């Protein structure tokens, strides 16, 4: 009978050993097996549980940060009504301070540049160059991504006879850039980068959403 009990006890001990969370001892008389909790195993199990929770928390934080960055990057290349209104307000303020009249393309009615050309139709008819190299440019505020230079907004300033300065507010390689058309006539249009610090700063601020 004792052998049966001892055998059963040994089987129980074996099961406990397989779980890795028990401490096995033999009684002083050698007839009994004492099964107790293994403190080291329990502590190790606790540490693993803590590590898993910490890793899960880090993973959630990393995903949240990546999502935030993704949204921030997307915002920098997305033209919105809010950005359009801010740039319009900034251009009005600049116009008033510099005593210059700028006419904005409203997205519906063609913008005439001193009767020399009409925007945005000119993008389809003319050939645009920058630094003597032809470029792919067009009206694209909705981010259809058809062009290397996405034109988001257009402002024109008429000067003397047939003279004008048309400012093309663009995104190129996700960066804001203002290109200027001051060509008097013809379908070959050599653009230049705007050196107007006030306009450049206003556009960069607009695209970064810092207003």
N, C-alpha and C positions, 0 to 999 in steps of 0.2 A: 504493500500500500504506500509505504514511504517512497518507494522508487517511482510510483506513478505520480505522486505529488511533486516529487523533485523533478521528474521529467516535464510535468506541466509547467512548473515554475521556470525550468530552463527554457522552455518554448516561449514563455512570456518574456523572459530576459532577452532572448534572441530578437524578439519583435521590438523590444525597447531599444536594443542596440542598433537595429536597422534605422530607427527614427533619428538616431544621433542626438537625442535630447535627454538621455537617461544615464545615470551613474550606477554601475553594477558592482556590488560587494558580496562576498561570501561571509556567512555568519561564523562566529568563532568555533562552533561545534562542527562546521562543515556540512550541516544538513539543510541549511536554508540560503537562499539568494536574496540579498537586500537590493531593491531597486529604488534609486533616488534620483532627483533632478540633477543634471550636470550643469553647474553654474556657468562654466566656461562656454558650453554650447548655447545656453540661453542668452548669455551676453553677446556671443557671436551672432546669434539670430537677431537680436535687437539691433546690433550695429548694421547688419545687412538691411534690415527694414528701414532704418534711419537713412542709410545711403540711397536706397531706392526712392524714398520720399524726396530727398535733396536733389537727386538726379532728375526726377519728374518735375520738380519746381524750377530747376535750371532750364529744362527743356521748354517748359511753358513760357518762361521769361524770354528765352531766346527767340521763340516763335513770335511772341508779342513784339519784341524789338524789330525783328525782320519785317513784320507786317507794317509796323509804324514807318520804317524806312522806305518800304515799298510804296506806301501811300504818299509819303513826302516827295519821293522821286516822281511819282505820277502827277502830283499837284504841280510840280515845276514845269511840266510839259503840257498841261491841260489849260486851255483857254476857257474861262468862265465868264458869266455875266458880271460877277463881282469884280473880276480883274479888268474887264472892259470898262466898267464904270469908274474904277480907280484911275486907269490910264486916261480916260476922258477928262476926269477932274484935274489930273496933273497937267495935262496938255493945256487946259483952259487957264490954269494958274500960270504956267510958263508963258503962254501967249500974252497974258495980261502984263506980266512983269517985263517981258522983252518987247512989248508993243508990236507983236507979230501976229498975223492972222493965219491960223491953220484950219484947213477944211478936212473933215473926217469922212472917210468912206463908211456909209451907214449899213453896208451889207445888202442894200437893195437898189439904190440909185447909183448909176455910174459916176465915178469921180473924174472930172476933167482937169488935167494938168495944163492950164494955160492954153487950151485948145491944141496942144502938141500931141497928147495921147490920152487915152481913157483907161482908167483902172476899174475892175480887174481884167478887162478884155485884153489888155496889153500883154499879160502873161502868156496868152495863147498865140498872139501874133508876133511878138518880138523875141529877139535872142538876147539873153542877159549874160553879161560878163562881169567877173570880179577878178582883179589882178590879172587881166588879159586872158582869163580862162572862162570858158562857157560854164554856166551853172544851171542846175535844175531847181527852179523856183516857181512858186505859185500860191494862189490864195487857198489856205487850208486851216482855218480856225477850228474845224471839227476833228482835226487829227486823223485824216484819212491816210496820212503818211505816203502821199504820192510824190512828195518833193523832198529834196535834201534841205532846201530852205523853205520852211513853212511860214508863210506870211499870215500873221494873226490880226494885224491892224495896219491901216494906211492913213497917213495924213499928208496933205499937200499944202504948199505955200507958193503962191504965184508971185513972181518978181516982175522984171521989166518985160518988154515985148518978147513973147514966146519963151521966156525964161521961167523956170520953176525949180522947186526942190520938193521932191516927193519922198517921204520917209516911209520905208517899208520895215515894219516891226516884225522881225522873224525869229524863228528858233532854228538853230543849226547844231546838230549833234547834241541836242538837249540844252544848248546854251543860248541865251538871248543875245541878239545882235540886230542893230539897226543899219539898214543899207539905204543909200541915198541915190535917187535918180535925178540927175540935173542935166541930162542930155537934151539938147534943143529939139532935134528932130531925128527921124529915122527909126528903123526897127532893130538896129544894133544898139543896145543900151549898156553902157559901161557904168556899173555901179561902184560906189565907194563906201567905205565904212564911215559911219557918223563919228565925227570928233566932237560932237556937242555933249559935253560931260553931264549937263543937266538932264538932257533927254535919255542918255545912256543909263544914268543912275535911276531915273524914274522907271524905266522899262525893267531893269534888273530887280528893282524893289517890287514891281508888279508881279513878275514871274515867281519870285521867291515868296510872295504872299505876305511880306512883312509890312503890312499897313493896317 
